[in-house]
Amino acid sequence: MSARDELYALAGWGDDRTANAKIDAYHDEVTRGNADWLEGIGQDHAASMLRYSLDLADEMDTVEKASAPAPTATPQPDFFQPGHGYTHRDGSDFLTVAVTNHPITGERLAMGWRSEHRDWHRPAVVGINQWNHEYDGVAPPAPEPLTDRQQRLLAEIQRRPRELRSSSPVAALYREWGVHTSLREARHDLYALAQHGYLTASVDVTGRRYDLNTRKDGAR
């Protein structure tokens, strides 16, 4: 009786030590059998079979890759997207709620909220002309050089970035400097810094916030 037959005979009974010994014996028997088979067919033939197996695996992998769909780039949106915020060239924000078509002309329209600061919103409807010429989503014109006030604001933001993230605290800072400006001008200065890459903007239903862009300036 071979070690394999004895292993099967012990499958339902016997102690662990006996079972382990028989399993080891079965492993040795299989190993010797493989060695005898390889020796019988010769090393050259064994090597040829190994190469054939590898070539077959490579061929199957190539076929699988060729049949897989080619990755496609994510298309860029060509209009306002619901749930997304956009910045107007004047620094105000538009938060898109829905996109629809005019019932008569078929013109594509985006409906949402226009915000000039966090405490003031009003409903607004914008179309393709605004998308193409007035809001983010198209290549903006080259930003104008920073003014002395904007450069001073940038230095202050770099010093305390968490306190100067929106137009209200910036306007309060200007008043401390003795510079009397509106929230609109404060918002415009933040927008100008973002256009130059010093700030990163984010928008939600409460308005727009600016964070110091560490990729542009490593001060933070």
C-alpha positions, 0 to 999 in steps of 0.5 A, a space after each residue: 500500500 502506498 503512502 497515498 492509500 494509507 493517507 486515505 485509509 486514515 482520513 476518518 480515524 487515527 491520531 494526529 501524529 500518525 496522520 502528519 507522518 503519513 502526509 509527509 510520506 505522501 509529499 515525499 512520494 509525489 516529489 520523488 515521482 515528479 523527479 523521476 518523471 522529469 529525469 525520464 523525459 530529459 532536461 531539454 524536453 522539460 525546459 521546452 514544456 516550461 517555455 511553452 507554458 510561459 509563452 502561452 501565459 504571455 499570449 493569454 495576457 496579451 489577448 486579455 489586454 488587447 480586448 480590454 477597453 481603452 481608458 478614456 479621459 474624463 470629458 471637460 464640462 461644457 456648461 454649469 454643473 448642478 452642485 458646483 460653484 463658479 466665480 464671476 470675473 467681478 469676484 462674485 459667486 454663482 452656485 448652480 442648483 439646476 440646469 434646464 432648457 427654455 421651454 420655447 427657445 430651447 436655450 440651455 440655462 443654469 439656475 442657482 444663487 448668486 452670492 457677493 458675500 456670505 450674508 447676501 444671496 439672490 436667485 439668478 439664471 445664467 446661460 451659455 454666454 456667461 459660461 463662455 465669457 464671464 465665469 470660471 470654466 473658460 480660460 481667464 485672461 492674464 491677471 493684472 499685476 497685484 496692487 500694493 494693497 493686494 501685496 500687503 494683504 497677501 503678506 498678512 494672509 501668509 502670516 495668519 491664513 486661518 483668519 483671512 479666508 473671506 471678504 468680511 475679515 479682509 474688509 475689517 483688516 482694511 479698516 484697521 489699516 485706515 483704508 475704507 473699502 467695500 466688501 466688494 473691493 475686499 472680495 475682488 482683492 481675494 479673487 485677484 490673489 487666487 487668479 495669481 495662484 496664491 490662494 485656492 477658492 472653494 464655494 458652498 451655500 454660505 459663500 466663498 472661502 480662500 485658503 493659502 495655496 501651499 503649492 504656490 507659496 510654502 509659507 504655511 
